[in-house]
């Protein structure tokens, strides 16, 4: 069996061989052989199974045979080259992501700081974010410790986990958007449409669809059909890009529209009140200032609603959507290298670490619950330290007094 590194290929191909030799080489790789190495699998996946790259591989091998000194083996992406950036990112985002997601889980499950359906959705999203963080840590450790060329299983397994967690996050944020749209648009019918049972069922449905995406992606390890690859790409485009983005954007446009309509009605009521009380307003300027202040507060409320929606939705959609878009289209031979490739690999980790912080900052009930929790824990810690100090002082005094009495 001929190994697919540059030295072995140089020994296999000579000046008299033509491009048909690579076809024989690929045929040997595709045949069942337990001695196939990870390097041969790597060569098979990029040269033999990819029609657009086969000619490029043939030209490279011929050029290497003719000019063995000036040419080098093509270098694949090495995550260890950017270890400094990776460790810096881990040192900043890892504690923030784990602590923020853990606080959300504790606040929702222990203190019931949100409605139960919303709590189910946020807990599911937080669990998915923690999974992304743990997977990224395993990914970094493996790339740091492993010295061998990654095999076909590894090359498909890591993207499959990325697809799984992307599906969980994107589909779960879609359900949260639908729930928020119903809460704002139909507040009187909220309890009718959104129940705890339906929230649990929708959460389980999201995880089931995500597991199905993971299984379909892992099946590509053994299924080398181009038709199946195209089917999977189209499926990811529809279910992880088009459908979630359409649902989320529609829901938040509806939320924004209804919020502005309610504020508009409040303005009309204030203007009506000011016109009715016009004679008194002329006599009492303080009442006029109060009404003007209410109108101005409504304007700030409009800006706050717009800002909150933009901060919560747009970065999340852009990051996960961009990551999924790049991952899906990389299967179509669109390759990204260098720092851009490193950034795309770390994008899910960044989103999962910063997303819970955004929710904590912009959700008042969560923020107040976490604040009270931290204050309680800190006060308990200080009280415990104070009690320990008093106990230690009293013990030392009693010991000293006992020694004096014995003397």
C-alpha positions in Angstrom: 0.0 0.0 0.0 1.4 3.4 -1.1 1.2 6.1 1.5 -0.1 9.5 0.5 2.6 11.7 1.9 4.8 13.7 -0.5 7.8 11.3 -0.2 5.9 8.2 -1.0 4.0 9.8 -3.8 7.3 10.9 -5.3 8.6 7.3 -5.2 5.3 6.1 -6.7 5.1 8.6 -9.5 8.0 9.0 -11.9 8.6 11.1 -15.0 7.1 8.5 -17.3 3.9 8.0 -15.4 0.8 10.0 -16.4 -2.4 11.1 -14.7 -3.9 7.6 -14.8 -1.6 6.6 -11.9 -3.6 8.8 -9.5 -6.8 7.0 -10.6 -5.2 3.7 -9.7 -4.1 5.2 -6.4 -7.6 6.4 -5.6 -9.1 3.1 -6.6 -6.8 1.4 -4.1 -7.8 3.8 -1.4 -11.5 3.3 -2.0 -11.1 -0.5 -1.8 -11.4 -2.1 1.6 -8.1 -2.2 3.3 -7.5 -2.2 7.1 -4.0 -0.7 6.6 -5.3 2.7 5.2 -3.7 5.5 7.2 -5.2 8.8 8.3 -3.0 10.6 5.7 -4.4 8.4 2.9 -7.9 9.1 4.1 -7.1 12.8 4.0 -5.7 12.5 0.5 -8.7 10.4 -0.6 -11.2 12.9 0.7 -9.6 16.0 -0.9 -8.3 14.6 -4.1 -10.1 11.3 -5.0 -13.6 12.1 -4.0 -13.6 15.7 -5.2 -13.8 16.0 -8.9 -12.9 19.7 -9.0 -9.6 19.0 -7.1 -8.5 15.8 -8.8 -6.8 17.6 -11.7 -5.2 20.1 -9.3 -3.7 17.2 -7.3 -2.4 15.5 -10.5 -0.8 18.8 -11.6 0.8 19.2 -8.1 2.2 15.7 -8.0 3.7 16.1 -11.5 5.2 19.5 -10.5 6.6 18.0 -7.3 8.2 15.1 -9.2 9.8 17.5 -11.7 10.8 20.1 -9.0 11.2 18.3 -5.7 13.3 21.0 -4.1 11.2 24.1 -4.6 7.8 22.5 -3.8 6.4 21.5 -0.4 3.4 19.5 0.6 0.2 21.6 0.8 -0.3 22.7 4.4 -3.6 22.2 6.0 -5.1 24.4 8.7 -3.3 24.0 12.0 -5.2 25.2 15.0 -2.0 25.3 17.1 -0.6 28.2 15.1 -3.2 30.5 16.7 -2.8 29.1 20.2 -2.0 32.5 21.7 -5.3 33.9 20.4 -7.2 30.8 21.5 -5.9 30.9 25.0 -6.6 34.6 25.3 -10.1 34.0 24.1 -10.5 31.1 26.5 -9.3 33.2 29.5 -11.9 35.9 28.8 -14.9 34.1 27.5 -14.7 30.8 29.4 -15.5 32.1 32.9 -18.0 34.6 31.6 -19.9 32.0 29.6 -20.0 29.2 32.2 -20.9 31.6 35.0 -23.6 33.5 33.1 -25.2 30.4 31.8 -25.1 28.8 35.2 -26.7 31.9 36.7 -29.5 31.8 34.2 -30.2 28.1 35.0 -30.2 28.8 38.7 -32.4 31.9 38.4 -34.9 30.3 36.2 -35.1 26.9 37.9 -34.7 27.9 41.5 -36.3 31.3 41.8 -38.8 31.2 38.9 -37.9 34.7 37.9 -39.5 34.3 34.5 -42.8 32.7 33.2 -42.5 29.0 33.1 -42.6 28.6 29.3 -40.0 31.3 28.8 -37.9 29.6 31.5 -38.0 26.3 29.7 -36.8 27.9 26.5 -34.0 29.9 28.2 -32.8 26.8 30.1 -32.7 24.8 26.9 -30.7 27.6 25.2 -28.3 27.8 28.2 -27.7 24.1 28.2 -26.9 24.3 24.5 -24.5 27.2 25.2 -22.7 25.2 27.9 -22.5 22.2 25.5 -20.8 24.5 22.9 -18.3 25.8 25.4 -17.4 22.3 26.6 -17.1 21.0 23.0 -14.8 24.0 22.2 -12.6 23.1 25.2 -12.3 19.5 24.0 -11.6 20.7 20.5 -8.7 22.9 21.7 -7.3 20.2 23.9 -7.3 17.6 21.1 -5.6 20.0 18.6 -3.0 20.9 21.2 -2.2 17.3 22.2 -2.7 15.4 18.9 0.4 15.1 16.7 -1.1 13.0 13.9 -3.1 14.0 10.8 -6.8 14.1 11.5 -8.7 11.2 10.1 -12.0 11.1 8.2 -14.0 10.5 11.3 -12.6 13.5 13.1 -13.0 15.7 10.0 -16.8 15.0 10.0 -17.4 14.6 13.7 -16.5 18.1 14.8 -18.6 19.8 12.1 -21.4 17.5 13.0 -21.3 18.7 16.6 -21.2 22.3 15.4 -24.3 21.6 13.3 -26.1 20.0 16.3 -25.5 23.0 18.6 -26.3 25.5 15.8 -29.6 23.7 15.3 -30.4 23.8 19.0 -29.6 27.5 19.3 -31.2 28.7 16.1 -34.4 26.7 16.6 -34.7 27.5 20.2 -34.3 31.2 19.6 -37.1 30.8 17.0 -39.4 29.4 19.7 -38.5 32.2 22.1 -39.3 34.7 19.4 -42.7 33.2 18.7 -43.5 33.1 22.5 -42.5 36.8 22.8 -44.5 37.8 19.8 -47.6 36.1 21.3 -47.0 37.7 24.7 -46.8 41.2 23.2 -49.4 40.9 20.4 -52.0 38.7 22.2 -51.4 39.3 25.9 -55.0 38.3 26.9 -54.6 35.0 25.0 -51.1 34.2 26.1 -52.1 31.6 28.7 -54.3 30.0 26.1 -51.7 29.5 23.5 -48.5 29.2 25.6 -48.7 26.5 28.3 -46.0 24.6 30.2 -46.9 21.4 28.5 -46.6 23.0 25.0 -43.3 24.6 26.0 -41.9 21.3 27.1 -43.1 19.6 23.9 -41.6 22.3 21.7 -38.3 22.1 23.6 -38.1 18.3 23.2 -39.0 18.8 19.5 -36.1 21.2 19.0 -33.6 18.8 20.5 -35.1 15.9 18.5 -34.6 17.9 15.2 -31.1 18.8 16.3 -30.2 15.1 17.0 -31.6 14.3 13.6 -29.3 16.9 12.0 -26.4 15.4 13.9 -27.1 11.8 12.8 -27.5 12.9 9.1 -24.2 14.7 9.3 -22.4 11.8 10.9 -23.7 9.5 8.2 -21.4 11.3 5.7 -18.5 9.5 7.2 -19.5 6.3 5.4 -21.8 7.6 2.7 -19.6 9.2 0.0 -22.4 10.0 -2.4 -22.4 13.4 -3.9 -26.2 13.3 -4.1 -26.4 12.8 -0.3 -24.0 15.6 0.3 -26.1 18.0 -1.8 -29.2 16.8 0.0 -27.7 17.5 3.3 -26.5 21.0 2.2 -30.0 21.9 1.0 -31.5 20.6 4.2 -29.2 22.7 6.4 -29.8 25.8 4.2 -33.6 25.5 4.7 -33.8 24.4 8.3 -30.9 26.2 9.8 -30.8 29.4 7.7 -34.0 30.3 5.9 -36.6 29.1 8.4 -35.1 30.4 11.7 -34.2 33.7 10.3 -37.6 34.2 8.6 -39.4 33.3 11.8 -37.3 35.4 14.1 -37.3 38.5 11.9 -41.1 38.2 11.4 -41.8 37.8 15.1 -39.7 40.8 16.2 -41.1 43.0 13.4 -44.5 42.1 14.8 -43.3 42.8 18.4 -41.9 46.2 17.3 -45.1 47.1 15.4 -47.4 46.2 18.4 -45.1 48.0 20.8 -45.2 51.2 18.8 -49.0 50.9 18.4 -49.4 50.7 22.1 -47.1 53.7 22.7 -49.1 55.6 20.0 -52.3 55.0 21.9 -50.7 56.2 25.1 -49.7 59.4 23.4 -53.3 59.9 22.2 -54.6 59.4 25.6 -52.1 61.9 27.1 -53.0 64.5 24.4 -56.7 64.0 25.1 -56.1 64.4 28.8 -54.1 67.6 28.3 -56.8 69.2 26.0 -59.5 68.4 28.6 -57.5 69.9 31.4 -56.3 72.9 29.3 -57.8 75.7 31.6 -56.2 74.1 34.6 -52.9 73.6 32.9 -52.7 77.3 32.2 -53.2 77.9 35.9 -50.9 75.1 37.0 -47.7 74.8 35.0 -46.5 71.9 37.0 -49.2 69.7 35.5 -48.2 70.8 32.0 -44.6 69.8 32.8 -45.7 66.5 34.1 -47.6 65.6 30.9 -44.6 66.8 28.7 -42.3 64.6 30.8 -44.6 61.6 30.2 -44.5 62.2 26.4 -40.7 62.5 26.5 -40.5 59.3 28.5 -42.5 57.5 25.8 -40.0 58.6 23.2 -37.2 57.2 25.3 -39.2 54.0 25.7 -39.5 53.7 22.0 -35.7 53.9 21.6 -35.2 51.4 24.4 -37.5 48.9 22.8 -35.7 49.3 19.5 -32.3 49.0 21.1 -33.2 45.9 23.1 -34.6 44.1 20.1 -31.5 45.0 18.0 -29.0 44.0 20.7 -30.7 40.6 21.4 -31.7 39.5 17.9 -29.3 40.9 15.3 -25.9 39.8 16.8 -27.3 36.3 17.5 -28.7 35.9 14.0 -25.7 37.3 12.3 -23.1 35.1 14.2 -24.9 31.8 14.1 -26.3 32.5 10.6 -22.8 33.4 9.3 -21.2 30.4 10.9 -23.8 28.0 9.5 -23.6 29.7 6.1 -19.9 29.3 5.9 -19.9 25.7 7.2 -22.6 24.6 4.7 -20.9 26.3 1.7 -17.4 24.9 2.6 -18.8 21.6 1.4 -19.1 23.3 -2.0 -15.3 23.8 -2.2 -15.3 27.4 -0.9 -12.2 27.2 1.4 -11.3 29.9 4.0 -7.8 30.0 5.5 -5.7 31.8 8.0 -7.1 34.0 10.8 -10.5 34.0 9.1 -10.7 30.2 9.5 -9.7 30.4 13.1 -12.3 33.1 13.8 -15.1 31.0 12.2 -14.1 28.0 14.3 -14.3 30.1 17.5 -17.5 31.9 16.5 -19.9 29.4 18.2 -17.9 29.7 21.4 -18.0 33.5 21.3 -21.7 33.5 20.8 -22.4 31.0 23.5 -20.3 33.0 26.0 -21.7 36.4 25.3 -25.4 35.6 24.6 -26.3 34.8 28.2 -24.6 38.1 29.3 -26.9 40.0 26.9 -29.9 38.3 28.4 -28.8 39.1 31.9 -28.2 42.7 31.1 -31.4 43.4 29.2 -33.9 41.2 31.2 -34.9 43.0 34.3 -36.3 40.1 36.2 -33.2 38.0 35.6 -30.9 40.8 36.4 -32.6 41.6 39.7 -32.7 37.9 40.7 -29.0 37.4 39.9 -28.2 40.6 41.8 -30.1 39.6 44.9 -28.5 36.1 44.7 -25.0 37.5 44.5 -25.7 40.0 47.4 -27.1 37.1 49.5 -24.1 34.9 48.8 -21.6 37.7 49.5 -23.4 38.6 52.8 -23.5 35.0 53.9 -19.8 34.7 53.1 -18.9 37.8 55.1 -21.2 36.7 58.0 -19.5 33.3 58.0 -16.1 34.9 58.0 -17.2 37.2 60.9 -18.6 34.3 62.9 -15.4 32.3 62.3 -13.4 35.3 63.6 -15.5 35.7 66.7 -15.4 32.0 67.4 -11.7 31.9 67.0 -11.3 35.0 69.3 -13.5 33.5 72.0 -11.7 30.2 71.8 -8.4 31.8 72.3 -9.6 33.9 75.2 -11.1 30.8 76.9 -7.9 28.9 76.4 -5.9 31.7 77.8 -8.2 32.0 80.8 -8.1 28.3 81.4 -4.3 28.3 81.3 -4.2 31.2 83.8 -6.5 29.4 86.2 -4.4 26.3 86.1 -1.3 28.3 86.9 
